[in-house]
Amino acid sequence: MGFLYRSTRNSEETATASEAILKGLADDGGLFVPDEIPAMDISFEELSKMSYREVAFEVMKLMLTDFSDEELRYCINSAYDSKFDNELIVPVKYHHGAFIAELFHGKTIAFKDMALSILPYLMTTAAKKNNIKNEIVILTATSGDTGKAALAGFADVPGTRIAVFYPKNGVSPIQEMQMVTEKGKNTFVAGITGNFDDAQTGVKKMFSDPELAKELADKGFQFSSANSINIGRLVPQIVYYIYSYTRLIAAGRINDGDKVNVAVPTGNFGNILAAYYASLMGMPVDRFICASNDNKVLYDFFTTGTYDRNREFILTTSPSMDILISSNLERLIYRIAGNNAEQNAALMKQLSEEGKYSIDDQMKKNLFHFYGNYATQDEVAKTIRQVYDEDGYVIDTHTAVAVNVYDKYKAETKDYDTPVIIASTASPYKFTRSVMTAIDPAYDTSTDFQLVDELSKLSAVKIPQAIEEIRDAEVRHKTVCDKEDMTKVVKEFLGI
Ligand SMILES: *Cc1c(COP(=O)(O)O)cnc(C)c1O
């Protein structure tokens, strides 16, 4: 049946792929990692002739070992269809000397759709395979984009309910509108008086509370996670790196085997970890350029070897990256420790008790392929303006963090020749105020929807359906709760 998944904190805790998807988090609080990462069994040249769906199948069948071909094709075909407003699913464009993989053509115009449009299918298929009769309750903490993408994916999916927590004052107005107007009957959305880390910590606490799990089970419910700690999100994200690489082959820009760099605007470390997994499956990547905003814990980690979350949390113009605890980094730590669960568990214990940990010299050496840097808010605005001035292409604030850090990487390393794939993680329509005022400060007096119309004129890109549908939608979710009350409101939502 193929390899199993194992907890990063206890190598005795194993699960099949479908069990790992259902659970989200391992019982010991660790993350599930594959026992081995298989190499692609088909050449990139051949993949370059395939559609997104076909590439997805070739990648996912190797990682999700207990799913049948038929099950996987059903999930993939249901997810990557006309919900996407571009038939390529991920168009790769050339601007500013870089290949920009536009990952935002799904329903909620952020890259989270790439995984969250398939996760509900993977999860309901996994439930069937494992004879789960309970209703699955998806608990999600969001820095803005995961929330709506998960709501859109799970809305009215039979056998599931979904509760989303976002930082009340920590998301963009458009992000908040998208979430609080969600119509799905099985959905619940609450703002919390705290930041993203508080939301994530609250959700993790609910997951690892055995009494709560028992209470739920008695009423026919069980929790799962739509956050990027779930391997059901990580695996679909590997696909678009391999797809983008093979599009460069198809376009004659590189040959099969040529090395590329990837630059990723990073928060919870899920997206860039997927790029790393893609390279372990055989995609030739030289450097992983990890781009942070002013919450630059990862930059400090890559430069010093110490991860230290004890610092001020800064609200920036790239809110989906306003994070001090990058959960998925744990999977990389585990790997650079030589898949040593004990060592990883000790470091994670330090992180939760002291808010910091340091890695040893051998682990540091194993990080050789990673480069970290960060962009300040002023630099982000300048970069948006610069890219727009060059050829009229408008990027969002998160993508701009990656573009700016890529420029810094080149200046620092003099590596001007390696082609780069930049993960463009959101449509500029999601962050119109920051984007438009970066281009011209005079826009600041306009309303959010005036800015939407102006952006459409400026960029000649049609206003996405995701924006049109919130223009005058009714606000349906008005709960705001204290971070201590998250469990209470979830119970109310479930009627227990
Ligand atoms: C979630 C998100 C990120 C960060 O991705 P991670 O996988 O959490 O590192 C970057 N940009 C946008 C627009 C996002 O929504």
The ligand as an SDF file (V2000), in Angstrom:
LIG
                    3D

 15 15  0  0  0  0  0  0  0  0999 V2000
   -1.4410   32.4000    3.2390 C   0  0  0  0  0  0  0  0  0  0  0  0
   -0.7940   33.4090    2.3780 C   0  0  0  0  0  0  0  0  0  0  0  0
    0.6050   33.5670    2.3500 C   0  0  0  0  0  0  0  0  0  0  0  0
    1.5170   32.7420    3.2310 C   0  0  0  0  0  0  0  0  0  0  0  0
    1.5460   31.4010    2.8640 O   0  0  0  0  0  0  0  0  0  0  0  0
    2.0840   30.2970    3.8860 P   0  0  0  0  0  0  0  0  0  0  0  0
    1.8230   29.0080    3.2300 O   0  0  0  0  0  0  0  0  0  0  0  0
    1.2820   30.4890    5.1390 O   0  0  0  0  0  0  0  0  0  0  0  0
    3.5230   30.5850    4.0970 O   0  0  0  0  0  0  0  0  0  0  0  0
    1.1470   34.4840    1.4750 C   0  0  0  0  0  0  0  0  0  0  0  0
    0.3420   35.2490    0.6980 N   0  0  0  0  0  0  0  0  0  0  0  0
   -0.9850   35.1380    0.7040 C   0  0  0  0  0  0  0  0  0  0  0  0
   -1.7910   36.0220   -0.1600 C   0  0  0  0  0  0  0  0  0  0  0  0
   -1.6070   34.2130    1.5380 C   0  0  0  0  0  0  0  0  0  0  0  0
   -2.9410   34.1120    1.5400 O   0  0  0  0  0  0  0  0  0  0  0  0
  1  2  1  0
  2  3  1  0
  2 14  2  0
  3  4  1  0
  3 10  2  0
  4  5  1  0
  5  6  1  0
  6  7  2  0
  6  8  1  0
  6  9  1  0
 10 11  1  0
 11 12  2  0
 12 13  1  0
 12 14  1  0
 14 15  1  0
M  END
$$$$
